[in-house]
Structure formats: structure tokens, C-alpha cells
């Protein structure tokens, strides 16, 4: 087969970069959104003054995002924040460049796989490969992965997986040609996989992608029996997977207890979600896309809604095509697409829908689309018409991406559009209302202010798993503007709600807002809500412990009552000895009120109860306790 020089792909990749940056350019001027706020904007640990080990560890393990904490993604955010400050433009531009790198890696990978899969020379397939990479780079389904800054976690994990797949192809090609695959190559593959997991746990599906590439491109040809060191590596990997799965089972069960759906309902629903991802990829209607998809209807049975059974039948048919492996291009594309959804669209109790989960998976469907389109064009269309067809095929999705990027340039416009297309999405409606209120405050637009408050109230009435966000916002806004009547109405509304967890969540939000100086300090409503939560043991223990901890901070910082704060915290740590955050807070409050000996003892006891891996897995808590001990060295003897 006639090969294509990788150097010949450089011009195509540079054109891809230029087009992609131009398409995304309007959206680079937007702001941080949703999880960007607490992971990046409010995370002071990302500001690194020096390259010492403590600073790097503080940044890398500064959040509780994911079981592995995603340290490499957080270090990349720290680099952006240290070099560029809190400029959303710099963060988003970095994401675009990583996305372009991924498109280049995808181009190389498809160039390695397509000739073996299609049984045609690489030179003939190079245009299809280049077009697939370009279409994937500018596709609107991938926009939230790029402009939603925190999804650099997904981008980085994808970079590592694509690099690992390229290494695998190189190793297998050497074996097919009669050579030996060096141990260093297999080690590089393992290191890339670990690096991917360091960005996001979604890299765990790499073996499924490897299997798809092996079956499609190499078909087991010249596969050599693993050597002893390889068997040992596989055994260690199997052991780690088994241990990880065992540890996850308990957490999965606990997480489902806090969800509005069961495992069975989630699996039924995800059959429809996966087809929604396929529709977004192949038929990119602007109305389909949104940052939030909490309006997606839950499947409670095979016929509730009726499309559930149809979705299961379609997925079963796709699985049959993959297993039988006929026809090969379609089977490979479906295997690639389904591999990308094995983790986040199955048993894990995650939220039902997020577009970024379809990021790498979508490339499989786009590849199938363009391979078959090229075949049709080659047999039935003149070259000029085929070229025009290719332009339209890329231009139509690109126009949707430009439209979305332009809307993302201004958060209010973005959420106004998404609330219009998704009126049952409580998050979209709430964000539109919140941004409207903020915009009205800056412009003095009374009509917009009323519109925003109406939207937030509507969001609180929608069927949502998180109504406390809207309730808390309404209460805090009423307090902020000094509207006593509205404050009393919303306080009474929340206090009368039979859901103890909702009252606790709203109280905690009000406490945090006032403690941080984001809301006017107004003890009346806070104390009224606290009276409905303090003695309510129906509130989930972890939530109750956290809420009482913040109530103690409120007493200590805003009311100046250290005795009450210490009493509340002692009650919390006695009732919930596993509440290590509350124990750290007790040590800090004791220290602040001059009780160094008690503070040292409380910090030492809490530190002793931390797990062995707390210096990484619970880094912020670990650092707080160490700081109390460092501040009370003279108390150690007492």
C-alpha cells in the first residue's frame, strides 16, 4: 500500500488549527461557568508562588473532583492561573489549542487504522482522514468540552488516550512487519494511560478503544504471546482494577441513595441518552445543545417513555454489528462510539446527560459518515460536485459551532438562549434568572430585575433534584436588597418545607454567602432557618454536620460568639466523629480564641484519624490540620 508521509499532514493540521481557532474565537471572550467557579476561580491553591513540592501538591489535590482527584488537570489550571491570572480568555485559548492537538493525533491514528480497515491505500484515504479530523475539530457537539474550561479534564484525558493508541499501533505494526515490540513502548503506553487517569477517570475506557483498534486494524495478526513481565503487568493491572471496583461498589451504592433514580432507571435512561449523543453528532440541531440537560426525561420502564424500548433495540442491533464485525467500517465506528460511553453512560450514578461525555466517542460516527460519503461521491458524483458536497458537509456543523461560540461570548445571551430551548431545565432557567438579576443590578434595569426574579422563582418550581439552589438565591437576593417582606416570605416558605435536607441546604448557602461577604450579614433569617435544622435528625448526617459547621463559623466570625461556636462544633464532632472537616474547624476556632492546647490536641487527634493517603486524597484538610499543629508547637508538651 502506498504510504502517506506524516510530514505531508503538517499543512493539513495547520489549516485545521487556523480554522478551529477562528471558529471558536468569539467564545474565547466569555466568562467562567458553573464548575469553573469553584474548581478554578475560587480555588486559591492554584496560585503557585514557587515550584516547591508543597505548593504543587496543594494545587494538584486542591479539590475533591473525582475519586482520583484529577491532579494533572488541576496542575494545568494552576499553570494558567499563575501565568495569566484569572483571565478566562487564556484558559479557553489553552483548551482550544489542546483540542487542536487532539484533532492532529486523531488524524494520525485514523491514518494508521483506515488503510487496514478499508483495504485501500493510505494515499486514497488521506482526504477522508483529514476531513474527519477537521469536522471533529469544528463540530458543535464538542464545544462545551472546549469553552467550558473545567472540561480540560476531558481534553487532557483524550490527549493521553490518543497518544497511547498511536503507540499501540506503532508496536503492533512492528510485530506485523516481523520485528519485536520493545518493552519501552509498552511501558510508554502504560504511562500514558496513567497520565490520562490523572486528568480524568474517563481514561479508564482506553482498553476498549485498544480492543476496537486491534480487531479492526490488526485482527490478531502476528500477535505474540505475552512475556513473563507482561503477564506480571497484566496481573498487577487486574488486581488494581479488582481493588478499585471493590472500593467503588460501596461508594456507588451511597451515591445512588442521593439520586432521584435507581440503577435500573439509569441504565434504561442511558439507552436514550446514547442515542441523543448520536443524534447530536450526525444531525447537529442548535436546539439540541446546552450546558445543562437536567430536563431529560427519566425512563421508569420499557414503555415510560415508549422510546426506551426502541432505544434498547437500536443499541442491541449496534452491538450485534460490532460483535459480528460486518461491515467492518460501520462496526469499527460503532465499537469506537460505544467504547466511549462504557463508563459514564452505564452504572455510575452520575448526572444523566453531559455533552462532553461524547467528545472522543463522536469521532467514530463521523469517520463512518465520511467514509461512506466518500464512497458514494467516488461512484456517483463528479469531482466538482463531490468537492461541493464535502464543503457543505463540514460548513453546516461549523456554522452551528460559530453560532454557539458567539452566544458563549456573553453568558447572559448564552443562558437566555438555552433557557428558551430548554424551558424545563431548572438550571438553565435559574442561571438565566441569576444573570438577569446581576445584569439589572449593574444597569438599573427594573424590568430585567423582575424578569430575573420571576425566572429564579420558576426554576424553584420545576421538577429538579436541586431546588435549594433557586430557593437560596431568592432568599439571598431579598436580603441583599433589604426587601423585608420578600425575605420573610422566602424564609417562611423554606422553614415550612417538610424536606429537612432542603432546609439544611438553603441554610448552608445563606451562611456561606454572608460569611464570604457576598451577601449582607442579616442574622434574623439565618437564625430562623437554623431553628428548623439544628434539632432535625432527619437531615442526612453528612449534610447536617456540614451545615452545623458553617453555623459555628457564622457565630465565630460574624456574631463574635466563640463560646457558642465551640459548643456547636463539639456537639458535631461528638455526634459525628467521622466529620473530619468539623474537627479541623474546631481546632481552628479553638486556636483563634486563644485555646492553643485544646487546638493542638484536637488537630493531632483528627490528623491521626486521617487515612494513610490523606496527604493526597484529602490535601486541603490535611494542610489545615498541619497548619494548626505548626501554630501551636508550645502546646505539644501540655
Buried (B, 14 or more C-beta within 10 A) or exposed (E): EEEBEEEEBEEBBEEBBEBBBEBBBBBBBBBBBBBBEEBBBEBEBBBBEEEEEEBBBBBBBBBEBBEBBBBBBBBBBBBBBBEBEBEBEBBBBBBBBBBBBBBBBBBBBBBBBBBBBBEBEBBBBBEBBBBBBBBBBBBBBBBBBBBBBBBBBBBBBBBBBBBBBBBBBBBBBBBBEEEEBEEEBBEBBBBBBBBBBBBBBBBBBBEBBBEBBBBBBBBEEBEEEEEEEBEEBEEEEEEEEEEBEEEBEEEBEEEBEEBEBEBEBBBBBBBBBBBBBBEBBBEBEBEBBBBBBBBBEBBBEBEBBEBBBBBBEBBEEBEEBBEEBEEBBBBBBBBBBBBBBBBBBEBBBBEBBBBBBBBBBBBBBBBBBBBBBBEEBEEEBEEEEBEEBBEEBBEEBBBBBBBBBBBBBBBBBBBBBBBEBBEBBBBBBBBBBBBBBBBBBEEEBEEBBEBBBEBBBBBBEBEBEBBBBBBBBBBBBBBBEEEEEBBBBBBEBBBEBEEBBBBBBBBBBBBBBBBEEEBEBBEEBBBBBBEBBBEBEEBBEBBBBBBBBBBBBBBBBBBEBBEBBBEBBBBBBEBBEEBBBBBBBBBBBBBBBEBBBBBBBBBBBBBEEBEEEBBBBBBBBBBBBBBBBEBBEEBEEE
